[in-house]
């Protein structure tokens, strides 16, 4: 009997060290094992994100000639090159250079401005890469209407950088329009392991709680799409370790602004019937978005006041 397909899940040691993901790690080794360590995998959630996306698409028979993929916020990750090496036609997108500079992605080496940067590790034959991969600038908040009919879409920890929880959720809902009926979206993001109540809700990086992902899944299902969630956080040694500066070699869960975060992979199948319609925010969604903006905006203002008080030696007014 065939093994069950991967579903939306959290990064865990067991998943990272599974034979399927280890095999893909070997295939893209040049992109992550820069020291030539020879270890099967690094115990790092970013590597897990890449491998999980690849395996989720491969086991659904989407990494083959004739399939078309659309990547968002690709940075300089090796996925576009890996997909092209399997014969896929790829449109890889990232924000404009000006926006990337403003947000700090260029300084950190996490922005692409041309296709060649996506094959810098030689994952794909250069001629095949040039034939199959096209690059264009795209703002994930405003996905162009001409990007349609793809077999799959993907992003690796990108939609949590759109300014708010709602902005990232709305991206996921709207990018479903880019898929053909029965196509798949595979996106990874930040997941708040520590709390289902408090979180980092606005700013350059937000942390999604279980309640936020459940709400997103409910919206997707209302549109006729299919998504199955697994929030198991793992119990192996690497799962119980929370990394913080100075960083260690075990980096599946990390401390960020007082929270513990890991990576979540979201796998969504577009309604195969072809009857789904584009998502539009209804009155309840708009009210939720406004309440979120007020709550997290107030929290950020309080944090800024506290920071100023800490630096000045005074206490903020309450």
C-alpha positions as CSV (number, residue, x, y, z in Angstrom):
1,X,0.0,0.0,0.0
2,X,1.3,3.4,-0.9
3,X,2.5,5.7,1.9
4,X,0.1,8.6,2.8
5,X,1.0,11.9,1.1
6,X,2.6,14.7,3.1
7,X,0.1,17.1,4.6
8,X,0.4,20.6,6.2
9,X,2.7,20.1,9.1
10,X,5.3,21.5,11.5
11,X,9.1,21.1,11.1
12,X,10.2,18.0,13.2
13,X,13.4,16.0,13.5
14,X,11.6,12.8,12.4
15,X,10.4,14.6,9.2
16,X,13.8,16.1,8.5
17,X,15.7,12.8,8.8
18,X,13.2,10.7,6.9
19,X,14.7,8.8,3.9
20,X,12.7,10.9,1.4
21,X,14.0,14.2,2.7
22,X,17.6,13.0,3.2
23,X,17.6,11.8,-0.5
24,X,16.6,15.3,-1.6
25,X,19.2,16.9,0.7
26,X,21.8,14.9,-1.2
27,X,20.5,16.2,-4.5
28,X,20.8,19.9,-3.5
29,X,23.9,19.4,-1.2
30,X,25.8,22.2,-3.0
31,X,23.2,24.7,-1.8
32,X,23.5,24.0,1.9
33,X,26.7,22.0,2.8
34,X,29.2,24.7,1.9
35,X,31.8,23.3,4.2
36,X,31.7,19.8,2.7
37,X,30.8,18.2,6.0
38,X,29.2,15.1,4.4
39,X,26.5,14.9,7.0
40,X,23.1,13.7,5.7
41,X,21.3,16.9,6.7
42,X,21.9,20.0,8.8
43,X,19.4,20.1,11.7
44,X,18.1,23.4,10.5
45,X,14.5,24.4,9.8
46,X,15.4,26.3,6.6
47,X,16.8,23.1,5.0
48,X,13.6,21.3,6.2
49,X,11.5,23.8,4.4
50,X,13.2,23.3,1.1
51,X,13.2,19.5,1.3
52,X,9.5,19.4,2.5
53,X,8.4,21.6,-0.4
54,X,10.3,19.4,-2.9
55,X,9.0,16.1,-1.5
56,X,5.4,17.4,-1.3
57,X,5.5,18.2,-5.0
58,X,7.5,15.2,-6.1
59,X,5.1,12.7,-4.5
60,X,2.2,14.4,-6.3
61,X,4.0,13.8,-9.6
62,X,4.5,17.5,-10.2
63,X,8.2,17.6,-10.8
64,X,8.4,16.4,-14.4
65,X,8.5,17.8,-17.9
66,X,5.3,19.6,-18.8
67,X,4.6,20.9,-15.3
68,X,4.6,24.6,-14.6
69,X,5.6,26.1,-11.3
70,X,5.4,29.6,-9.9
71,X,7.6,30.7,-7.0
72,X,7.1,33.7,-4.7
73,X,9.8,35.6,-2.8
74,X,12.3,33.1,-4.0
75,X,15.4,34.9,-2.7
76,X,18.4,32.8,-3.7
77,X,17.1,29.4,-2.7
78,X,17.8,26.4,-5.0
79,X,14.2,25.3,-5.6
80,X,13.7,26.9,-9.0
81,X,16.9,25.2,-10.2
82,X,15.9,21.8,-8.8
83,X,12.5,22.0,-10.4
84,X,14.0,23.0,-13.8
85,X,16.5,20.1,-13.5
86,X,13.4,17.8,-13.4
87,X,12.0,19.4,-16.5
88,X,9.5,21.9,-15.0
89,X,8.9,25.3,-16.6
90,X,9.4,27.8,-13.8
91,X,8.4,31.5,-13.2
92,X,10.5,32.6,-10.2
93,X,9.5,35.9,-8.6
94,X,10.8,38.3,-6.0
95,X,10.2,41.9,-4.9
96,X,11.8,44.8,-6.6
97,X,15.4,45.7,-5.7
98,X,14.3,49.0,-4.1
99,X,11.8,47.2,-1.8
100,X,14.3,44.5,-1.0
101,X,17.0,47.1,-0.1
102,X,14.5,48.9,2.1
103,X,13.6,45.7,3.9
104,X,17.2,44.5,4.3
105,X,17.0,41.4,2.1
106,X,19.9,42.4,-0.2
107,X,22.3,42.9,2.7
108,X,21.4,39.5,4.1
109,X,21.8,37.8,0.7
110,X,18.1,36.8,0.5
111,X,17.0,38.6,-2.6
112,X,17.2,37.7,-6.3
113,X,17.2,40.3,-9.1
114,X,17.9,38.0,-12.0
115,X,17.4,34.3,-12.9
116,X,21.1,33.4,-12.8
117,X,21.3,33.9,-9.1
118,X,18.9,31.0,-8.6
119,X,21.3,28.5,-10.1
120,X,24.5,29.7,-8.5
121,X,25.1,26.3,-6.9
122,X,24.9,24.4,-10.2
123,X,21.8,22.4,-9.2
124,X,20.6,22.5,-12.8
125,X,22.5,22.3,-16.1
126,X,23.0,25.9,-17.2
127,X,21.5,25.5,-20.7
128,X,18.4,23.7,-19.4
129,X,18.0,26.3,-16.6
130,X,18.2,29.2,-19.2
131,X,15.5,27.4,-21.3
132,X,13.1,26.7,-18.5
133,X,13.4,29.4,-15.8
134,X,12.0,32.9,-16.2
135,X,12.4,35.6,-13.5
136,X,10.2,38.6,-12.9
137,X,9.6,41.1,-10.1
138,X,6.3,40.6,-8.2
139,X,4.9,42.2,-5.1
140,X,3.2,39.4,-3.2
141,X,0.6,41.8,-2.0
142,X,-0.5,42.4,-5.6
143,X,-0.1,39.3,-7.7
144,X,-0.5,40.1,-11.4
145,X,-3.5,38.7,-13.2
146,X,-1.5,37.1,-16.0
147,X,0.1,34.6,-13.7
148,X,-2.5,31.8,-14.2
149,X,-2.8,28.1,-15.0
150,X,0.2,26.8,-13.0
151,X,0.4,23.2,-11.8
152,X,2.0,24.3,-8.5
153,X,3.0,27.4,-6.5
154,X,5.5,27.7,-3.7
155,X,7.3,29.9,-1.3
156,X,9.8,29.3,1.5
157,X,9.2,31.5,4.6
158,X,8.0,34.6,2.6
159,X,4.4,35.4,3.4
160,X,5.1,36.2,7.0
161,X,7.1,39.3,5.8
162,X,4.2,41.1,4.3
163,X,3.5,43.4,7.3
164,X,0.7,41.6,9.2
165,X,-1.0,38.3,9.8
166,X,-3.9,39.2,7.6
167,X,-1.6,40.3,4.7
168,X,0.0,36.9,4.6
169,X,-3.3,35.1,4.9
170,X,-4.7,37.1,2.0
171,X,-1.7,36.3,-0.1
172,X,-2.3,32.6,0.3
173,X,-6.0,33.0,-0.5
174,X,-5.4,35.1,-3.6
175,X,-2.4,33.1,-5.0
176,X,-4.8,30.1,-5.4
177,X,-6.1,31.9,-8.5
178,X,-2.7,31.2,-10.1
179,X,-3.3,27.5,-10.1
180,X,-5.2,25.2,-12.5
181,X,-8.0,23.2,-11.0
182,X,-6.4,20.4,-9.0
183,X,-3.0,22.2,-8.7
184,X,-1.1,22.5,-5.5
185,X,0.2,25.3,-3.4
186,X,3.1,24.6,-0.9
187,X,4.2,27.4,1.3
188,X,6.2,27.5,4.5
189,X,5.9,30.2,7.2
190,X,6.7,31.0,10.8
191,X,4.6,29.2,13.4
192,X,4.3,30.3,17.0
193,X,4.8,27.2,19.1
194,X,4.6,29.0,22.5
195,X,1.2,30.6,22.4
196,X,-2.2,30.5,20.7
197,X,-3.0,33.9,22.1
198,X,-0.1,36.3,22.1
199,X,2.1,36.7,19.1
200,X,4.1,39.0,16.8
201,X,1.2,40.2,14.7
202,X,2.6,43.2,12.7
203,X,6.0,44.3,11.4
204,X,8.6,42.8,9.2
205,X,8.2,39.3,10.5
206,X,4.9,38.0,12.0
207,X,4.4,34.6,13.8
208,X,1.3,32.7,12.9
209,X,-0.6,31.0,15.8
210,X,-2.6,27.8,15.5
211,X,-5.8,29.9,15.5
212,X,-4.5,31.9,12.5
213,X,-3.7,28.8,10.4
214,X,-7.1,27.2,11.3
215,X,-8.9,30.4,10.2
216,X,-6.9,30.4,7.0
217,X,-7.8,26.8,6.4
218,X,-11.5,27.5,7.0
219,X,-11.4,30.2,4.3
220,X,-9.7,27.9,1.8
221,X,-12.2,25.2,2.4
222,X,-15.1,27.6,1.9
223,X,-13.7,28.2,-1.6
224,X,-13.7,24.5,-2.3
225,X,-10.0,23.9,-1.8
226,X,-8.5,21.0,0.2
227,X,-6.1,21.3,3.2
228,X,-5.3,18.9,6.0
229,X,-3.5,20.2,9.1
230,X,-1.2,18.5,11.5
231,X,0.2,20.5,14.4
232,X,2.3,17.8,16.0
233,X,5.5,19.5,17.2
234,X,7.6,16.4,17.7
235,X,9.2,14.9,20.8
236,X,12.7,14.0,19.6
237,X,15.8,15.7,21.1
238,X,16.0,18.4,18.3
239,X,12.3,19.1,18.7
240,X,12.6,20.0,22.4
241,X,15.7,22.2,22.0
242,X,15.0,25.9,21.6
243,X,17.8,27.7,19.9
244,X,18.9,31.2,20.7
245,X,22.0,33.4,20.2
246,X,24.7,32.3,20.1
247,X,23.2,29.8,17.7
248,X,23.9,26.1,17.9
249,X,23.9,23.4,15.3
250,X,20.3,22.4,16.3
251,X,18.0,25.0,14.8
252,X,14.4,23.6,14.4
253,X,12.9,25.8,17.1
254,X,14.2,29.3,17.9
255,X,13.4,32.1,20.3
256,X,12.2,35.2,18.6
257,X,11.0,38.3,20.4
258,X,10.1,36.3,23.5
259,X,8.2,33.6,21.5
260,X,9.3,30.1,20.4
261,X,8.8,29.7,16.7
262,X,9.3,26.9,14.1
263,X,8.4,26.4,10.5
264,X,5.0,25.3,9.2
265,X,4.5,23.9,5.7
266,X,1.1,24.5,4.3
267,X,-0.1,22.2,1.4
268,X,-3.3,23.2,-0.4
269,X,-5.0,21.5,-3.3
270,X,-7.1,23.8,-5.5
271,X,-10.7,22.7,-6.0
272,X,-10.3,20.1,-8.8
273,X,-13.9,20.7,-10.0
274,X,-13.0,24.1,-11.5
275,X,-15.9,25.7,-9.8
276,X,-13.9,27.7,-7.2
277,X,-14.1,31.5,-7.4
278,X,-11.5,34.1,-6.5
279,X,-11.4,35.0,-2.8
280,X,-12.8,38.4,-1.8
281,X,-12.8,39.7,1.8
282,X,-16.4,39.7,3.2
283,X,-17.6,42.0,6.0
284,X,-16.5,39.5,8.7
285,X,-13.0,39.3,7.3
286,X,-12.7,43.1,7.0
287,X,-13.8,43.5,10.6
288,X,-11.3,40.8,11.8
289,X,-8.5,42.6,9.8
290,X,-9.4,46.0,11.3
291,X,-9.5,44.5,14.9
292,X,-6.1,42.8,14.3
293,X,-4.6,46.1,13.1
294,X,-5.9,48.0,16.2
295,X,-4.7,45.3,18.6
296,X,-1.3,44.7,17.3
297,X,-0.7,48.3,16.5
298,X,-1.4,49.2,20.1
299,X,0.9,46.5,21.3
300,X,3.7,47.8,19.1
301,X,3.2,51.3,20.4
302,X,3.5,50.1,24.0
303,X,6.6,48.1,23.2
304,X,8.2,51.2,21.6
305,X,7.3,53.3,24.7
306,X,8.8,50.6,26.9
307,X,12.0,50.5,24.9
308,X,12.3,54.3,25.1
309,X,11.7,54.2,28.8
310,X,14.4,51.5,29.2
311,X,16.9,53.6,27.4
312,X,16.0,56.8,29.2
313,X,15.7,55.3,32.6
314,X,12.1,56.4,33.1
315,X,8.9,54.5,33.1
316,X,6.2,54.8,30.5
317,X,2.9,56.3,31.5
318,X,0.1,53.7,32.0
